[in-house]
């Protein structure tokens, strides 16, 4: 399939590479063109503009936030009037997803993903896709090439974006709860690694606990797989959706404050899992790596 891909960060670059490896005719674009070098070497074509990347059957976007998505769609040389079906994998607001659906006259799919960069590289992401059935059928081969499973969530694209925000809130909740539990245990003499083994080999064997628990125990917060400011952005979008839908979420507010504290203390380049450091510091422990 002739497909464009816009946004070549940690996630987008890996997803685009899997499309190239699957044999698709891939044209890529990124604001910083040097990030396309490996893809071009692997057989992709570098576009001169977002619109140039959207001249095939499908154009996929994986961008950092609403502002970046809006620039690519509505900006000069944007993809709005291009012929390709727009499949957005960006984590964006429900409001923007609704606006994109209207602007594209319904020729739009939201297909955000769950998984970190390693999962993107392994094509083992979980995809949540929403849009018209005939459009989902067009995008299906591409989504199969980048994920281990695609969940269909109806015909309203913004539903997939709300699902993504809910999921990221739950991931951040798990990280916060593990950070608090490990801090309590450590102050009481339980090594974090021992706690992680017991928890993940008994009641908490889900991937989110195993993956992020290992990150916490090893204090692998840099380089960031998912930077704290992006996590803060997602929690802010979730909070906005909660306000719109009149849904009190006090834990979400606490998590957002913890992320703000993390960034204020440790800077923007730390992984969002570093939020565990906030609990450690508040408990009087040092911000040094957690003890294994």
Residue frames relative to the residue before (quaternion, step in Angstrom):
aa qw qx qy qz dx dy dz
X 1.0000 0.0000 0.0000 0.0000 0.00 0.00 0.00
X 0.3913 -0.6893 0.5537 0.2554 3.57 -1.10 0.70
X 0.0860 0.8265 -0.5378 0.1423 3.55 -0.37 1.28
X 0.2628 -0.7338 0.6031 0.1695 3.53 -1.14 0.71
X 0.0891 -0.7830 0.6128 0.0590 3.55 -1.16 0.59
X 0.0840 -0.8115 0.5779 -0.0211 3.54 -0.73 1.16
X 0.7418 0.3226 -0.2866 0.5134 3.56 -0.72 1.15
X 0.0603 0.8531 -0.5066 0.1091 3.56 -0.01 1.33
X 0.2093 0.7746 -0.5574 0.2133 3.56 0.84 1.01
X 0.8098 -0.2347 0.1722 0.5094 3.58 -1.23 -0.41
X 0.7334 0.4081 -0.2287 0.4932 3.57 0.87 -0.94
X 0.7045 0.4918 -0.2785 0.4292 3.56 0.73 -1.05
X 0.6411 0.5325 -0.3286 0.4443 3.56 0.96 -0.82
X 0.6721 0.4928 -0.2918 0.4693 3.56 0.98 -0.86
X 0.6478 0.5125 -0.3191 0.4647 3.58 0.98 -0.82
X 0.6576 0.5100 -0.3091 0.4605 3.57 0.91 -0.91
X 0.6334 0.5311 -0.3353 0.4520 3.59 1.00 -0.78
X 0.6503 0.5090 -0.3247 0.4612 3.60 0.98 -0.73
X 0.6178 0.5254 -0.3446 0.4728 3.58 1.11 -0.60
X 0.6252 0.5182 -0.3292 0.4820 3.57 1.06 -0.76
X 0.6730 0.5051 -0.2933 0.4538 3.58 0.88 -0.97
X 0.6604 0.5106 -0.3019 0.4605 3.58 1.13 -0.62
X 0.5943 -0.6267 0.3377 0.3742 3.57 1.28 -0.01
X 0.4506 0.6821 -0.4644 0.3406 3.58 1.21 0.22
X 0.4605 -0.6323 0.5465 0.2993 3.54 -1.28 0.49
X 0.0169 -0.8630 0.5011 -0.0612 3.56 0.05 1.35
X 0.0901 -0.7530 0.6508 0.0351 3.54 -0.97 0.98
X 0.1276 -0.8323 0.5389 0.0249 3.58 -0.67 1.09
X 0.0378 -0.7698 0.6356 0.0454 3.52 -1.29 0.47
X 0.0550 0.7700 -0.6339 0.0475 3.52 -1.11 0.79
X 0.5955 -0.5844 0.4095 0.3690 3.55 -1.07 0.71
X 0.7217 0.2651 -0.1791 0.6138 3.58 1.17 -0.69
X 0.2914 -0.8271 0.4472 0.1760 3.61 0.01 1.25
X 0.5535 0.6247 -0.4071 0.3711 3.61 1.12 -0.46
X 0.5943 0.5783 -0.3670 0.4216 3.61 1.16 -0.45
X 0.6279 0.5466 -0.3324 0.4433 3.59 1.25 -0.24
X 0.4189 0.7607 -0.4430 0.2227 3.60 1.24 -0.28
X 0.6900 0.4743 -0.2935 0.4614 3.61 0.80 -0.96
X 0.6525 0.5173 -0.3144 0.4558 3.57 1.02 -0.76
X 0.6389 0.5090 -0.3216 0.4788 3.56 1.00 -0.81
X 0.6427 0.5208 -0.3179 0.4633 3.57 1.00 -0.83
X 0.6910 0.4717 -0.2682 0.4777 3.58 1.15 -0.64
X 0.7124 -0.4713 0.2514 0.4550 3.58 1.27 -0.08
X 0.5187 0.6300 -0.4277 0.3888 3.59 1.24 -0.02
X 0.3754 -0.6876 0.5727 0.2415 3.55 -1.33 0.35
X 0.3407 -0.7367 0.5479 0.2024 3.58 -0.96 0.86
X 0.3131 -0.7653 0.5384 0.1626 3.57 -0.69 1.12
X 0.4772 -0.6703 0.4941 0.2807 3.55 -1.24 0.48
X 0.7893 0.0377 -0.0056 0.6128 3.59 1.25 -0.32
X 0.6553 -0.4818 0.3736 0.4460 3.61 -1.19 0.22
X 0.6460 0.5261 -0.3253 0.4474 3.59 0.93 -0.86
X 0.6368 0.5351 -0.3170 0.4557 3.56 1.04 -0.79
X 0.6647 0.4991 -0.2950 0.4712 3.58 1.13 -0.66
X 0.7130 0.4667 -0.2347 0.4677 3.58 1.24 -0.41
X 0.4266 0.7229 -0.4469 0.3094 3.57 1.09 0.66
X 0.6007 0.5645 -0.3632 0.4343 3.58 1.26 0.07
X 0.7718 -0.3322 0.2576 0.4770 3.55 -1.16 -0.64
X 0.8014 0.0791 0.0113 0.5928 3.55 1.02 -0.87
X 0.0683 -0.7471 0.6550 0.0901 3.56 -1.19 0.59
X 0.1746 -0.7924 0.5813 0.0614 3.56 -0.81 1.07
X 0.1370 -0.7826 0.6022 0.0781 3.56 -1.04 0.77
X 0.0118 0.7550 -0.6553 0.0192 3.55 -1.11 0.83
X 0.1591 0.8251 -0.5047 0.1981 3.52 0.27 1.36
X 0.6762 -0.5850 0.3009 0.3316 3.52 -1.22 0.64
X 0.8269 -0.0582 0.1097 0.5485 3.57 0.90 -0.84
X 0.7535 -0.3813 0.2788 0.4573 3.56 -1.33 -0.02
X 0.6484 0.5450 -0.3241 0.4212 3.56 0.90 -0.94
X 0.6779 0.4836 -0.2907 0.4713 3.58 0.91 -0.92
X 0.6505 0.5124 -0.3175 0.4620 3.59 0.98 -0.83
X 0.6502 0.5179 -0.3126 0.4595 3.57 0.96 -0.87
X 0.6476 0.5282 -0.3246 0.4430 3.58 0.95 -0.84
X 0.6831 0.4899 -0.2842 0.4612 3.58 0.96 -0.88
X 0.7116 0.4412 -0.2601 0.4810 3.58 1.02 -0.74
X 0.8292 0.2741 -0.1019 0.4764 3.57 0.66 -1.12
X 0.5685 0.6348 -0.3763 0.3637 3.61 1.21 -0.28
X 0.7184 -0.3749 0.3335 0.4818 3.53 -1.34 -0.11
X 0.8251 0.0840 -0.1176 0.5461 3.58 -0.90 0.96
X 0.3230 0.7624 -0.4951 0.2633 3.57 1.10 0.72
X 0.6109 -0.6153 0.3887 0.3116 3.54 -1.30 0.24
X 0.3860 0.7739 -0.4601 0.2010 3.60 1.24 -0.17
X 0.7923 0.3013 -0.1489 0.5092 3.58 0.86 -0.94
X 0.4296 0.6909 -0.4685 0.3442 3.58 1.25 0.27
X 0.5931 -0.6288 0.3751 0.3349 3.61 -1.14 0.52
X 0.5970 0.6271 -0.3597 0.3477 3.60 1.13 -0.53
X 0.5111 -0.5837 0.5371 0.3310 3.53 -1.29 0.51
X 0.2903 -0.7641 0.5520 0.1649 3.59 -0.78 1.00
X 0.0466 -0.7625 0.6451 -0.0131 3.54 -0.77 1.16
X 0.1240 -0.8217 0.5547 0.0413 3.58 -0.32 1.23
X 0.1163 -0.7869 0.6041 0.0486 3.54 -0.80 1.08
X 0.4278 0.7121 -0.4475 0.3313 3.56 1.30 0.14
X 0.3953 -0.6620 0.5734 0.2771 3.54 -1.22 0.54
X 0.1202 0.8083 -0.5514 0.1676 3.54 -0.12 1.36
X 0.6630 -0.5086 0.3699 0.4061 3.54 -1.31 0.16
X 0.6109 -0.5292 0.4455 0.3850 3.52 -1.29 0.44
X 0.6341 0.5521 -0.3245 0.4333 3.57 0.99 -0.84
X 0.6790 0.4692 -0.3010 0.4777 3.59 0.90 -0.87
X 0.6180 0.5384 -0.3539 0.4504 3.61 0.97 -0.73
X 0.6437 0.5054 -0.3177 0.4788 3.58 1.02 -0.77
X 0.6490 0.5128 -0.3154 0.4651 3.58 1.00 -0.81
X 0.6555 0.5103 -0.3116 0.4613 3.59 0.97 -0.84
X 0.6172 0.5451 -0.3408 0.4536 3.58 1.01 -0.78
X 0.6811 0.4781 -0.2784 0.4796 3.55 0.94 -0.91
X 0.6736 0.5080 -0.3035 0.4428 3.59 0.89 -0.92
X 0.7085 0.4275 -0.2476 0.5039 3.58 1.07 -0.77
X 0.3998 -0.7354 0.4523 0.3080 3.58 1.33 0.07
X 0.7456 -0.4197 0.2014 0.4768 3.53 0.99 0.91
X 0.5929 0.5640 -0.3703 0.4395 3.60 1.24 -0.24
X 0.5056 0.6255 -0.3911 0.4474 3.53 0.73 1.17
X 0.0877 -0.7695 0.6316 0.0356 3.53 -1.10 0.81
X 0.2178 -0.7073 0.6501 0.1724 3.54 -1.14 0.70
X 0.0816 0.8033 -0.5827 0.0925 3.58 -0.81 1.00
X 0.0443 0.8180 -0.5704 0.0591 3.62 0.60 1.08
X 0.3293 -0.7667 0.5324 0.1422 3.53 -1.24 0.47
X 0.2714 -0.6988 0.6300 0.2029 3.50 -1.37 0.38
X 0.5671 0.5708 -0.4448 0.3932 3.56 -0.86 0.99
X 0.4416 -0.6841 0.5197 0.2587 3.54 -1.20 0.59
X 0.7555 -0.4016 0.2466 0.4552 3.63 -1.21 0.14
X 0.6218 0.5425 -0.3551 0.4392 3.61 1.00 -0.72
X 0.6499 0.4967 -0.3112 0.4837 3.58 1.06 -0.73
X 0.6122 0.5358 -0.3464 0.4670 3.58 1.09 -0.67
X 0.6533 0.5117 -0.3123 0.4624 3.58 0.95 -0.85
X 0.7252 0.4298 -0.2320 0.4853 3.57 1.01 -0.82
X 0.3890 -0.7313 0.4652 0.3124 3.60 1.30 0.01
X 0.5062 0.6510 -0.4149 0.3845 3.56 1.05 0.79
X 0.2815 0.7670 -0.5191 0.2510 3.56 1.13 0.65
X 0.3275 -0.6651 0.6150 0.2686 3.53 -1.35 0.21
X 0.1823 -0.8046 0.5622 0.0571 3.57 -0.71 1.13
X 0.1325 -0.7539 0.6381 0.0830 3.56 -1.03 0.85
X 0.0158 -0.8400 0.5392 -0.0586 3.58 -0.34 1.26
X 0.0281 0.7861 -0.6167 0.0310 3.54 -1.06 0.83
X 0.3882 0.6800 -0.5435 0.3024 3.54 -0.99 0.93
X 0.7275 -0.4011 0.3030 0.4669 3.55 -1.28 -0.06
X 0.6003 -0.6162 0.3710 0.3496 3.61 -0.94 0.88
X 0.6667 0.4995 -0.3241 0.4484 3.61 0.90 -0.82
X 0.6518 0.4964 -0.3154 0.4788 3.59 1.10 -0.63
X 0.6187 0.5330 -0.3389 0.4673 3.57 1.04 -0.73
X 0.6232 0.5401 -0.3343 0.4563 3.57 1.08 -0.71
X 0.6272 0.5292 -0.3296 0.4668 3.59 1.05 -0.76
X 0.7396 0.4363 -0.2270 0.4595 3.56 0.89 -0.96
X 0.4759 0.7360 -0.4097 0.2530 3.58 1.19 -0.52
X 0.6675 0.4954 -0.3419 0.4383 3.67 0.79 -0.82
X 0.6477 0.5149 -0.3182 0.4627 3.58 1.03 -0.75
X 0.6725 0.4962 -0.3011 0.4592 3.56 0.91 -0.89
X 0.6177 0.5324 -0.3460 0.4640 3.60 1.09 -0.63
X 0.6663 0.5181 -0.3012 0.4437 3.59 1.08 -0.65
X 0.7492 0.3867 -0.2184 0.4914 3.60 1.17 -0.38
X 0.8000 0.2367 -0.1249 0.5370 3.61 1.19 -0.30
X 0.5316 -0.6286 0.4665 0.3236 3.53 -1.28 0.36
X 0.7979 0.0020 -0.0030 0.6028 3.57 1.22 -0.44
X 0.1810 -0.7583 0.6172 0.1061 3.55 -1.13 0.75
X 0.1976 -0.7606 0.6115 0.0927 3.55 -0.86 1.06
X 0.2379 -0.7634 0.5840 0.1396 3.60 -0.83 0.96
X 0.1134 -0.8289 0.5478 -0.0007 3.56 -0.75 1.10
X 0.7663 -0.3930 0.1968 0.4686 3.55 0.89 0.94
X 0.6720 -0.5482 0.3672 0.3362 3.52 -1.37 -0.09
X 0.6217 0.5283 -0.3476 0.4622 3.61 1.24 -0.09
X 0.4032 -0.7639 0.4391 0.2472 3.62 -0.25 1.21
X 0.6593 0.5451 -0.3287 0.4002 3.59 0.89 -0.87
X 0.5274 0.6253 -0.4169 0.3963 3.61 1.20 -0.36
X 0.6371 0.5230 -0.3274 0.4619 3.58 1.05 -0.74
X 0.6482 0.5146 -0.3190 0.4619 3.57 1.05 -0.72
X 0.6363 0.5034 -0.3269 0.4847 3.57 1.03 -0.74
X 0.6256 0.5359 -0.3301 0.4610 3.58 1.03 -0.79
X 0.6436 0.5244 -0.3150 0.4598 3.57 0.98 -0.84
X 0.6646 0.4936 -0.3060 0.4702 3.59 0.93 -0.85
X 0.6317 0.5175 -0.3285 0.4746 3.59 1.03 -0.77
X 0.6629 0.5126 -0.3020 0.4546 3.57 0.95 -0.87
X 0.6725 0.4862 -0.3032 0.4683 3.57 0.91 -0.86
X 0.5870 0.5467 -0.3623 0.4746 3.58 1.13 -0.60
X 0.6783 0.4849 -0.2977 0.4649 3.60 0.93 -0.85
X 0.6110 0.5287 -0.3500 0.4740 3.60 1.06 -0.67
X 0.6779 0.4838 -0.2909 0.4710 3.56 0.88 -0.96
X 0.6034 0.5476 -0.3468 0.4645 3.59 1.11 -0.65
X 0.6525 0.5120 -0.3081 0.4660 3.57 0.98 -0.87
X 0.6472 0.5145 -0.3200 0.4626 3.59 0.96 -0.86
X 0.6609 0.5055 -0.3073 0.4619 3.58 0.92 -0.90
X 0.6793 0.4879 -0.3063 0.4547 3.58 0.87 -0.90
X 0.6413 0.5049 -0.3301 0.4742 3.60 1.01 -0.74
X 0.6397 0.5321 -0.3284 0.4471 3.57 0.97 -0.83
X 0.6667 0.4886 -0.3011 0.4755 3.57 0.97 -0.84
X 0.6665 0.5050 -0.3076 0.4540 3.59 0.91 -0.91
X 0.6765 0.4887 -0.2993 0.4626 3.59 0.92 -0.88
X 0.6282 0.5220 -0.3385 0.4672 3.58 1.06 -0.69
X 0.6463 0.5071 -0.3130 0.4765 3.58 0.94 -0.89
X 0.6733 0.5018 -0.2943 0.4564 3.56 0.90 -0.94
X 0.6592 0.5161 -0.3111 0.4498 3.57 0.92 -0.90
X 0.6625 0.4912 -0.3145 0.4699 3.59 0.96 -0.80
X 0.7055 0.4246 -0.2577 0.5056 3.56 1.23 -0.45
X 0.6494 -0.5732 0.2962 0.4026 3.56 1.28 0.28
X 0.5505 0.5881 -0.4164 0.4216 3.62 1.21 0.23
X 0.3960 -0.7191 0.5100 0.2570 3.64 -0.61 1.04
X 0.5588 -0.6299 0.4178 0.3412 3.63 -0.90 0.85
X 0.6404 0.5318 -0.3395 0.4380 3.60 0.98 -0.78
X 0.6437 0.5094 -0.3207 0.4726 3.58 1.03 -0.77
X 0.6393 0.5196 -0.3243 0.4648 3.56 0.99 -0.82
X 0.6519 0.5234 -0.3171 0.4478 3.57 0.92 -0.90
X 0.6529 0.5181 -0.3190 0.4512 3.59 0.91 -0.89
X 0.6798 0.4906 -0.2981 0.4564 3.57 0.85 -0.94
X 0.6893 0.4902 -0.2904 0.4474 3.58 0.85 -0.93
X 0.7450 0.4205 -0.2395 0.4592 3.59 0.79 -0.99
X 0.6796 0.4445 -0.2995 0.5008 3.59 1.22 -0.30
X 0.6972 0.4033 -0.2818 0.5215 3.58 1.27 0.16
X 0.8706 -0.0087 0.0365 0.4906 3.60 -0.23 -1.24
X 0.7692 0.3625 -0.1650 0.4996 3.60 1.15 -0.49
X 0.2001 0.8379 -0.4799 0.1662 3.55 0.77 1.08
X 0.4029 0.7254 -0.4748 0.2934 3.60 1.24 0.11
X 0.6520 -0.5520 0.3499 0.3844 3.61 -1.11 0.65
X 0.6297 0.5516 -0.3610 0.4110 3.60 0.94 -0.77
X 0.6766 0.4738 -0.3003 0.4770 3.60 0.98 -0.75
X 0.6637 0.4993 -0.3109 0.4621 3.58 0.97 -0.81
X 0.6918 0.4875 -0.2855 0.4497 3.58 0.83 -1.00
X 0.7566 0.3788 -0.2210 0.4849 3.56 0.69 -1.04
X 0.5742 0.5732 -0.3857 0.4392 3.59 1.12 -0.51
X 0.6496 0.5041 -0.3091 0.4779 3.57 1.00 -0.82
X 0.6248 0.5274 -0.3380 0.4660 3.59 1.01 -0.76
X 0.6646 0.5001 -0.3074 0.4624 3.59 0.94 -0.84
X 0.6730 0.5037 -0.3043 0.4481 3.57 0.85 -0.94
X 0.7481 0.3740 -0.2072 0.5075 3.58 0.96 -0.86
X 0.3318 -0.7707 0.4798 0.2563 3.60 1.31 -0.11
X 0.2787 0.7655 -0.5250 0.2465 3.56 0.91 0.95
X 0.1451 0.8377 -0.5050 0.1492 3.54 0.51 1.22
X 0.7695 0.1712 -0.1198 0.6036 3.58 1.28 -0.21
X 0.4801 -0.2323 -0.8402 0.0981 1.52 -1.82 1.71
X 0.5519 -0.6525 0.4208 0.3042 3.53 -1.08 0.75
X 0.3350 -0.7059 0.5861 0.2143 3.55 -0.97 0.88
X 0.7549 0.0159 0.0040 0.6556 3.53 1.20 -0.71
X 0.3174 -0.8098 0.4651 0.1646 3.54 -0.16 1.33
X 0.6367 -0.5818 0.3684 0.3471 3.55 -1.10 0.80
X 0.6452 0.5169 -0.3589 0.4333 3.67 0.90 -0.71
X 0.6233 0.5177 -0.3471 0.4722 3.60 1.11 -0.57
X 0.6313 0.5177 -0.3260 0.4767 3.56 1.06 -0.72
X 0.6320 0.5220 -0.3220 0.4737 3.55 1.04 -0.81
X 0.6215 0.5401 -0.3316 0.4605 3.57 1.02 -0.81
X 0.6757 0.4966 -0.2979 0.4561 3.58 0.90 -0.90
X 0.6610 0.4908 -0.3138 0.4729 3.59 0.97 -0.81
X 0.6174 0.5311 -0.3383 0.4715 3.58 1.13 -0.63
X 0.6508 0.4993 -0.3105 0.4804 3.59 1.00 -0.81
X 0.6374 0.5141 -0.3268 0.4718 3.57 1.01 -0.78
X 0.6402 0.5252 -0.3174 0.4622 3.57 1.02 -0.81
X 0.6368 0.5240 -0.3194 0.4668 3.56 1.03 -0.80
X 0.6508 0.5045 -0.3106 0.4749 3.57 0.98 -0.85
X 0.6402 0.5287 -0.3216 0.4552 3.57 1.01 -0.81
X 0.6371 0.5183 -0.3240 0.4696 3.57 1.04 -0.77
X 0.6544 0.5206 -0.3081 0.4537 3.56 0.93 -0.94
X 0.7599 0.3640 -0.1823 0.5069 3.56 0.97 -0.89
X 0.4260 -0.7453 0.4321 0.2762 3.58 1.31 0.34
X 0.4144 0.6952 -0.4640 0.3601 3.53 0.88 1.07
X 0.2909 -0.7620 0.5474 0.1870 3.64 -0.37 1.13
X 0.0370 0.7900 -0.6090 0.0600 3.59 -0.86 0.98
X 0.1193 -0.8468 0.5144 0.0631 3.61 0.37 1.20
X 0.6267 0.5297 -0.3499 0.4519 3.60 1.04 -0.68
X 0.6052 0.5513 -0.3483 0.4566 3.58 1.06 -0.72
X 0.6469 0.5160 -0.3222 0.4599 3.59 0.95 -0.82
X 0.6555 0.5080 -0.3116 0.4639 3.59 0.97 -0.83
X 0.6444 0.5208 -0.3141 0.4635 3.57 1.00 -0.85
X 0.6454 0.5187 -0.3211 0.4597 3.57 0.93 -0.86
X 0.6505 0.5062 -0.3168 0.4694 3.59 0.97 -0.79
X 0.6284 0.5296 -0.3346 0.4611 3.59 1.03 -0.73
X 0.6505 0.5032 -0.3163 0.4729 3.59 1.00 -0.78
X 0.6203 0.5269 -0.3379 0.4726 3.58 1.02 -0.75
X 0.6545 0.5093 -0.3055 0.4679 3.57 0.97 -0.87
X 0.6266 0.5432 -0.3322 0.4494 3.58 0.97 -0.85
X 0.6904 0.4749 -0.2832 0.4664 3.58 0.83 -0.98
X 0.6456 0.5248 -0.3224 0.4514 3.59 0.98 -0.82
X 0.7289 0.4350 -0.2370 0.4725 3.59 0.98 -0.82
X 0.8337 0.2472 -0.0725 0.4884 3.58 0.90 -0.92
X 0.5655 -0.6280 0.3818 0.3743 3.60 1.23 0.04
X 0.6519 -0.5888 0.3486 0.3269 3.55 -1.31 0.34
X 0.6443 0.5782 -0.3199 0.3850 3.60 1.18 -0.30
X 0.5378 0.6298 -0.3999 0.3927 3.58 1.24 0.10
X 0.5572 -0.6020 0.4569 0.3439 3.57 -1.15 0.65
X 0.5766 -0.6129 0.4036 0.3591 3.57 -1.06 0.67
X 0.5525 0.5985 -0.3966 0.4233 3.60 1.21 -0.34
X 0.5295 0.6388 -0.3920 0.3974 3.57 1.27 -0.32
X 0.4224 0.6984 -0.4692 0.3373 3.59 1.26 -0.06
X 0.5423 0.6122 -0.3968 0.4167 3.60 1.22 -0.40
X 0.5893 0.5845 -0.3670 0.4200 3.59 1.14 -0.57
X 0.5905 0.5780 -0.3690 0.4255 3.58 1.08 -0.67
X 0.6571 0.4990 -0.3068 0.4743 3.58 0.94 -0.87
X 0.6336 0.5347 -0.3287 0.4523 3.59 0.95 -0.87
X 0.6889 0.4827 -0.2844 0.4599 3.55 0.83 -0.98
X 0.6619 0.5071 -0.3048 0.4603 3.56 0.97 -0.84
X 0.6815 0.4663 -0.2713 0.4945 3.56 1.24 -0.53
X 0.5977 -0.6102 0.3448 0.3893 3.57 1.28 0.12
X 0.5216 0.5955 -0.4346 0.4296 3.58 1.25 0.24
X 0.5692 -0.5867 0.4398 0.3720 3.55 -1.22 0.38
X 0.5366 -0.6205 0.4700 0.3260 3.54 -1.31 0.31
X 0.3918 0.7208 -0.4833 0.3054 3.57 1.26 0.23
X 0.7086 -0.4643 0.3011 0.4378 3.61 -1.20 0.38
X 0.5535 -0.6047 0.4613 0.3395 3.54 -1.11 0.72
X 0.4805 -0.6807 0.4747 0.2835 3.54 -1.03 0.76
X 0.3384 -0.7264 0.5613 0.2068 3.54 -0.98 0.89
